Amino acid sequence: MSIAIRLTQTGGPNVLIVEPITEARPAQGEVWIEQEAIGVNVLDVTQRNGSVPILLPSGLGLEAAGRVAAIGLDVANVAVGDRVAYILGPIGSYASGRLYPAERLVRLPDVLSADNAAAILFKGVTAHYLLHSTYAVGPGTIVLLYGAAGALGQIMVPWAKSLGAFVIGVVSKEASVERARALGCDAVLIWGACDLPAEVARLTDGQKAHVVYDGIGKLTFAASLDSLRPRGLMVSFGASSGSPEPVAVGTLNAKGSLFLTRPGLGAHATDLVEYRQRADAVFGAVKAGVIKPATWKAFPLSDAAAAHAALEGGQSAGAILLKP
C-alpha cells in the first residue's frame, strides 16, 4: 500500500499519522516520483514538535531519492525512469510517492544509490555552504565543530580536513570520541567534561578558533563565543538545545570584534543555479572520496515515529533513512 506520513498537530513522535495515498497525475512542470529512500533531518523534528512552525495539517520531510514515474507538460530536465534526488521544495517527502517540481530534481550519478543520496544530499549541501560560503575554510583555518561524530559532522570533518583545516571536534559523550577521531578530527573535546574555551586556547597556543560551527544553540552559545579569536566568526546554525539568548551588540566588540551569523539552508539552496552547483559539489566530493555516505539505520516509512524518537534520543551514529 502507498502511504504518506502526516500530522494535524505538533508534539512528540506519536503525532505522526500514516495515511494511504494514490498516485496523482503531474501538472505542468511536475513529476510523480516513486521514492526509494527518504532522509530524516533535525529540521523535520523541529517542525514536528512546533519549534519551527509549519501550517497544519501537513506532510513532513524535505529530501528523498527515487525514480521518475510520470511527468507533466513542459518537463525537459528529467525523463520517466531517471534516478533523481531533491532537497527543500514543498514539504512532504515522507511518502512512498509524491508530486514534486521537476526543476528542483537532480539526477543521481552512477556512484550513488538512492539510499546513499538520501543520506548525504541535504547534509552535504549544508556542509558545503557552511565550509565554502558562510566561512571560506582553507589551509590553517582552526575550526571548532559541535556534533563532530554525528550525521552532519561525518561530512563536515573530512571535508574541512581536505581543505586544510585544523579541526577541533566537540562530542556529547565518551563513546563518540573515537568515531570523531577516525573522521579526521585533530582533537576531540567532550561537552561538559572540560572548560571548553580554555581547552581550545590550549590546543591552539592561545589563538583560539577562526570559526565555530554551533548547531546546539542555547546550551553552548556562551562557550562558543569564548572559544573564538579576535574577529572570529560564530556560526549558530542549529538549536537542538533551544534558541540562544539575544546578544547585545557591545558583547561582540568586548570579546574581540567578533562576527555572528545565523545561516539557513533555504538562503543557500533555493536559487536553482546555486542549488545545482552545490549538489554537483557534493556528488564530486563523494566521487573523489572526500566524503562518504553513512547510514546509521533505515526504518520502514510507517515507523517514522520510531526514527524521530531515535534521533531525538541521541541514539543515532549517522544518517537516518525511511524506506517505503
Buried (B, 14 or more C-beta within 10 A) or exposed (E): EBBBBBBEEBEEBEBBBBEEBEBEEBEEBBBBBBBBBBBBBBBBBBBBBEBBEBEEEBBBBBBBBBBBBBBBEEBEBBEEEBBBBBBBBEBBBBBBBBBBBBBBBBBBEEEBBBBBBBBBBBBBBBBBBBBBEBBEBEEEBBBBBBBBBBBBBBBBBBBBBBBEBBBBBBBBEEEBBEBBBEBBBBBBBBBEEEEBBEBBBEBBEEEBBBBBBBBBBBBBBBBBBBBBBEEBBBBBBBBBBEEBEEBEEEEBEEBBEBEBEEBEBEEBBEEEEBBBBBBEBBBEBBEEEBBBBBBBBBBEBBBBBBBBBBBBEEEBBBBBBBBB
